[in-house]
Amino acid sequence: MITPTPTVYSVNELNAYVKRILDNDENLKHIFVTGEISNYKAHYSGHLYMTIKDESASVKAVMFAGNASRLRFRPENGMKVLIFGTVSLFPRDGSYQLYISDMQPDGMGALSVAFEQLKKKLAAEGLFSDSYKKPIPKFPTRIGVITSETGAAVQDIFNVLSRRFPSAEVVLRPSQVQGDGAAQDIAKAIYLFNEYNAADVLIVGRGGGSIEDLWAFNEEIVARAVFASEIPVISAVGHETDYTICDFVADLRAPTPSAAAELAVPDRLELKSELLSYKQHILNLTKNKLDKERSKLLAIEKSGALRDPVTKLNENRRELLYLSERITNLTVSAVDGNKMKYAALAGKLDALSPLGVISRGYALAERHGKVVTKVKDISVNDEISVRLSDGTLKAKVIGIEED
């Protein structure tokens, strides 16, 4: 028996051989794989690297930038996904991996996941907060409209605005509202209106459609343009039950384009009715005021002062004389009373005064300007002053006798 000579491969040749086997397997060229994302990494180049695993196994996977740019959602660790792609081998590492062409969340649509992810992100940044909502002007002079110029929505908006408030100017900036580039076009229109201050309020929206048709209004670029707008924005995407991201960020949300037009301007007929009501109210107030003043005037005309002014003048003169005499009497009485009080107080002061005591035969001894009250305060040969009723004696103490 002849033993064949075995083939010896280099590592590179071995990996290349295995790669050819995998690449030529039709079952591995277009394969669906379901699993959970782990070790997820988004490279700055746009490539996405991850591991797809289930309860008992795992496989490396890569999604190149071209395919990754078409994803509607952001992959996350722990997310269950359904993957479509091919299986091949990376010769440098000698390990096979999945090359992902497309990827969808398993159990929930990609658009629904993308919607919830962006909603959560913008809410955390405060873009939905009521504190940033701007009031819609009550009487706008210029309304900006951003929508498709061929859709039914623009006609609905124009009809409602012309019927309710024809004095307002309507400025249409036609925009793509679905498909590739729609979100960028809507955002650009919002920025242009703000750059030129071309409107007092903006209506941004379109008619109804599927979630795919309305998706431009769920894009982050539109949300940030609406939030940055200095002009108040009414979101008017034609779907009454569901919300778009644009609805959450806008200053006011309308369920349809027609409803947005109604919210943007007042109704001229209602204003006219309100003005007529105010007019009637003012007329009634004026009439009531005139009637009241007329009644006052009639009462004055019937008063005695106007019918017989001389008699009224004499009555006032008598009253004035009476008051003058009363004031004089009260003044004299008050002065006399104060004189009596003054005399009584003067008598008390005189009784308490040392001068009064001296006038009755007593004397007041002083030494160095201070009254002497005790003999122990004086020494022999001290010079003292003795005050009498008619003068003062200068004396020298020649002796002291204590009681």
C-alpha positions in Angstrom: 0.0 0.0 0.0 1.4 3.4 -1.0 0.9 6.2 1.5 0.3 9.6 -0.2 2.5 12.4 0.7 0.5 14.7 3.1 -0.1 18.4 2.1 1.5 20.9 4.5 -0.3 24.2 4.8 0.9 27.5 6.2 -1.5 29.1 8.6 -2.4 31.7 6.0 -3.1 29.0 3.5 -5.2 27.1 6.0 -7.3 30.1 6.8 -7.7 31.0 3.1 -8.8 27.4 2.4 -11.4 27.5 5.2 -12.6 30.9 4.0 -13.2 29.5 0.4 -15.2 26.7 1.9 -17.4 29.1 3.9 -17.7 31.6 1.0 -18.8 28.9 -1.4 -21.5 27.5 0.9 -24.8 28.8 -0.4 -26.5 28.3 3.0 -24.0 30.8 4.5 -24.3 33.5 1.8 -27.8 34.7 2.8 -28.5 33.7 6.4 -30.8 34.9 9.1 -29.5 34.7 12.7 -31.3 35.7 15.9 -29.6 36.5 19.2 -28.6 39.1 21.7 -26.1 41.9 21.2 -23.1 42.1 23.6 -19.6 43.7 23.5 -21.2 46.4 21.2 -18.8 49.0 19.9 -19.4 51.8 17.4 -16.2 52.7 15.7 -15.5 56.3 14.7 -15.2 55.0 11.1 -18.9 54.1 11.2 -18.4 50.3 11.4 -20.2 48.5 14.2 -18.6 45.6 16.0 -20.4 43.2 18.4 -20.9 39.7 19.6 -24.2 37.9 18.9 -25.0 35.3 21.6 -27.7 33.0 22.9 -27.9 30.9 26.0 -25.1 28.6 25.0 -23.0 30.1 22.2 -21.7 33.3 20.7 -20.3 34.5 17.4 -18.5 37.7 16.4 -20.2 40.0 14.0 -19.4 43.2 12.1 -21.6 45.7 10.2 -19.7 48.0 7.9 -20.5 51.7 7.8 -22.4 51.6 4.5 -25.0 49.2 5.9 -24.9 50.7 9.4 -25.9 54.1 8.1 -29.2 52.7 6.9 -30.2 51.5 10.4 -33.3 53.3 11.8 -32.4 52.4 15.4 -29.3 52.4 17.6 -28.0 49.0 18.6 -27.5 48.4 22.3 -26.0 45.7 24.5 -28.7 43.3 25.6 -31.0 44.0 22.7 -32.4 41.0 20.9 -32.1 41.3 17.1 -32.8 39.5 13.9 -29.7 39.6 11.6 -29.5 39.1 7.8 -26.0 38.6 6.4 -23.2 36.2 5.4 -20.8 34.0 7.2 -17.1 34.2 6.4 -13.7 33.9 7.9 -11.3 36.7 8.8 -8.0 35.2 7.7 -5.8 37.3 10.0 -7.4 35.9 13.2 -8.5 32.6 11.8 -12.0 33.1 13.3 -15.3 33.1 11.4 -17.8 35.8 11.9 -21.1 37.3 10.7 -21.0 40.1 8.2 -24.3 41.9 8.8 -26.2 43.4 5.9 -29.3 44.4 7.8 -30.5 44.1 11.3 -33.9 44.5 13.0 -35.0 44.4 16.6 -36.5 41.0 17.4 -40.1 41.4 18.4 -40.4 45.2 17.7 -40.0 47.1 14.5 -36.9 49.1 14.0 -38.8 52.4 13.6 -40.6 51.8 16.9 -37.3 51.2 18.6 -35.7 54.2 17.0 -38.7 56.3 18.0 -38.5 55.3 21.7 -34.7 55.7 21.8 -34.8 59.2 20.4 -37.8 60.2 22.6 -35.9 59.0 25.7 -32.7 60.9 24.7 -34.4 64.2 23.9 -36.6 64.0 27.0 -33.5 63.6 29.1 -32.1 66.7 27.5 -35.2 68.7 28.4 -36.4 69.3 24.8 -40.0 68.4 25.7 -40.1 70.6 28.9 -43.1 73.0 29.1 -40.7 75.6 30.4 -39.3 76.0 26.8 -42.7 76.3 25.2 -43.3 79.6 23.5 -46.8 81.2 23.4 -48.6 81.4 20.1 -49.2 85.0 19.2 -52.9 86.0 19.5 -53.0 88.1 16.3 -50.2 87.1 13.9 -49.7 89.2 10.8 -47.6 86.5 8.9 -48.0 82.7 9.2 -45.2 80.5 7.8 -46.2 77.1 6.4 -43.7 74.3 5.8 -45.2 71.4 4.0 -45.5 69.8 0.5 -46.9 72.2 -2.1 -48.8 69.4 -3.8 -50.4 67.7 -0.8 -53.9 68.2 0.5 -52.5 69.6 3.7 -51.4 72.9 2.2 -54.9 73.5 0.7 -56.6 72.7 4.0 -54.3 75.2 5.8 -54.8 77.9 3.2 -58.6 77.5 3.2 -58.9 77.6 7.0 -56.6 80.7 7.3 -58.3 82.6 4.5 -61.7 81.9 6.1 -60.8 82.6 9.7 -58.3 85.5 9.5 -57.9 86.8 5.9 -55.9 89.8 7.0 -52.9 87.6 7.9 -50.2 87.0 5.2 -49.4 83.3 4.5 -45.9 82.4 3.5 -45.4 78.9 2.1 -42.0 77.3 2.0 -42.5 74.1 0.0 -40.7 71.1 1.6 -40.2 67.5 1.0 -42.2 65.6 3.7 -41.2 62.0 3.2 -38.4 59.9 1.8 -34.6 60.4 1.8 -33.6 64.0 2.5 -37.1 65.1 3.8 -35.9 65.7 7.4 -33.0 67.8 6.2 -35.3 69.9 4.0 -37.8 70.5 6.8 -35.0 71.5 9.2 -33.5 73.9 6.6 -36.9 75.5 6.1 -37.3 76.2 9.8 -33.8 77.7 9.9 -34.6 79.9 6.9 -37.8 81.3 8.5 -35.8 82.2 11.6 -32.8 83.6 9.8 -35.0 86.2 8.0 -37.6 86.5 10.7 -40.2 85.8 8.0 -43.2 84.8 10.2 -44.8 85.3 13.6 -45.8 81.6 13.8 -44.8 78.4 11.9 -47.1 75.5 10.9 -44.9 72.4 10.2 -46.5 69.2 9.0 -48.2 67.1 6.4 -51.3 64.9 5.9 -51.6 61.4 7.4 -49.8 58.3 6.4 -48.0 55.2 7.7 -45.2 55.4 10.2 -42.7 55.2 7.3 -44.4 58.1 5.5 -44.3 60.3 8.6 -40.8 59.3 9.7 -39.2 62.6 8.6 -41.0 64.2 11.6 -39.3 61.7 13.9 -35.8 62.6 12.9 -33.5 64.2 15.4 -32.5 67.0 13.0 -36.1 68.2 12.7 -36.6 68.0 16.5 -33.5 70.1 17.1 -34.5 72.6 14.5 -38.0 73.0 16.1 -36.5 73.4 19.5 -34.0 76.0 18.3 -36.7 78.1 16.5 -37.2 81.6 17.9 -40.5 81.6 16.1 -43.3 79.5 17.8 -43.9 76.2 16.0 -47.2 74.4 15.7 -46.7 70.7 14.8 -49.4 69.6 12.3 -48.7 66.0 11.3 -52.0 64.5 10.2 -52.5 61.7 12.7 -54.8 62.1 15.6 -54.0 59.1 17.7 -50.2 58.8 17.5 -47.5 61.3 18.2 -44.3 62.2 16.4 -41.1 63.5 18.0 -41.9 66.8 16.3 -45.2 67.0 18.3 -43.3 66.6 21.6 -40.8 69.4 20.9 -43.2 71.9 19.2 -44.7 74.7 21.2 -48.2 73.5 20.3 -49.4 70.2 18.8 -52.4 70.0 16.4 -53.9 66.7 15.4 -54.3 67.8 11.7 -53.1 70.6 9.4 -56.6 72.1 9.4 -56.6 72.1 13.2 -53.2 73.8 13.2 -54.5 76.6 11.0 -57.4 77.1 13.5 -55.0 77.3 16.4 -52.7 79.7 14.6 -55.2 82.5 14.1 -58.4 83.8 15.7 -61.8 83.5 14.0 -62.8 86.9 12.5 -66.5 86.2 13.0 -65.9 85.4 16.7 -63.8 88.5 17.0 -66.6 90.6 15.4 -69.1 89.1 17.7 -66.9 89.8 20.7 -66.3 93.4 19.6 -70.0 94.0 19.3 -70.5 92.5 22.7 -67.9 94.9 24.1 -69.4 97.8 22.3 -72.9 97.0 23.8 -71.4 96.7 27.2 -69.6 100.1 27.0 -72.9 101.7 25.7 -74.7 100.2 28.7 -72.1 101.4 31.2 -72.2 104.9 29.6 -76.0 105.1 29.7 -76.1 103.9 33.4 -73.4 106.5 34.3 -75.3 109.3 32.5 -78.6 108.3 34.1 -77.0 108.4 37.5 -75.4 111.8 37.0 -78.7 113.1 35.6 -80.5 112.0 38.7 -77.9 113.8 40.8 -78.3 117.0 38.8 -82.1 116.9 39.2 -81.7 116.5 42.9 -79.4 119.5 43.0 -81.8 121.6 41.0 -84.6 120.8 43.4 -82.5 121.6 46.5 -83.1 124.8 48.6 -79.7 126.2 47.8 -80.6 126.7 44.1 -84.3 127.6 44.7 -83.6 130.3 47.4 -79.9 131.0 47.6 -80.3 134.1 49.8 -82.0 132.1 52.5 -79.4 129.4 52.3 -76.6 132.1 52.5 -78.2 133.6 55.7 -78.4 130.1 57.3 -74.7 129.5 56.6 -73.9 133.0 58.0 -75.8 132.3 61.2 -74.1 128.9 61.5 -70.7 130.6 61.0 -71.4 133.2 63.8 -72.5 130.5 66.2 -69.3 128.5 65.6 -67.2 131.7 66.0 -68.7 132.5 69.3 -68.4 129.0 70.5 -64.7 128.9 69.6 -64.1 132.2 71.5 -65.9 131.0 74.6 -64.0 127.7 74.6 -60.7 129.6 74.2 -61.4 132.0 77.1 -62.6 129.1 79.3 -59.4 127.2 78.5 -57.1 130.2 79.3 -58.9 130.9 82.6 -58.5 127.3 83.6 -54.8 127.3 82.8 -54.3 130.5 84.9 -55.8 128.9 87.9 -53.6 125.8 87.5 -50.5 128.0 87.1 -51.3 130.0 90.3 -51.8 126.8 92.3 -48.5 125.3 91.0 -46.6 128.6 91.7 -47.9 128.5 95.3 -46.6 125.0 95.8 -43.2 125.9 94.3 -43.0 129.0 96.6 -43.8 126.9 99.7 -41.0 124.5 98.8 -38.4 127.1 97.9 -35.5 127.7 100.3 -35.9 131.4 99.7 -39.4 131.3 101.2 -38.0 129.6 104.4 -35.3 132.3 104.7 -37.9 135.1 104.5 -39.5 133.7 107.6 -36.3 134.3 109.7 -34.1 131.3 108.9 -30.6 131.3 107.4 -28.8 129.1 104.9 -25.1 128.2 105.4 -22.9 127.4 102.4 -19.3 126.5 102.0 -17.6 126.6 98.6 -21.1 126.9 97.0 -22.5 123.8 98.7 -25.2 123.9 101.4 -23.9 122.9 104.9 -26.4 120.5 106.6 -24.2 119.0 109.3 -21.6 120.5 111.8 -19.3 117.6 111.1 -18.8 119.0 107.6 -17.3 122.2 109.0 -14.0 122.8 110.8 -12.9 125.7 113.1 -11.6 128.6 111.0 -13.5 127.5 107.9 -15.0 130.4 106.0 -18.7 130.1 105.2 -21.5 132.2 103.7 -24.7 132.7 105.5 -27.6 133.7 103.3 -30.4 135.8 104.9 -33.6 137.3 103.5 -31.9 140.5 102.5 -28.3 139.5 101.8 -25.4 137.2 102.6 -22.9 137.2 105.5 -19.3 136.1 105.1 -18.3 134.4 108.4 -15.5 132.5 110.0 -16.1 129.5 112.3 -14.6 130.1 115.7 -16.2 127.2 117.4 -18.4 124.1 116.9 -21.0 122.7 119.2 -22.7 119.4 118.4 -26.1 118.4 119.7 
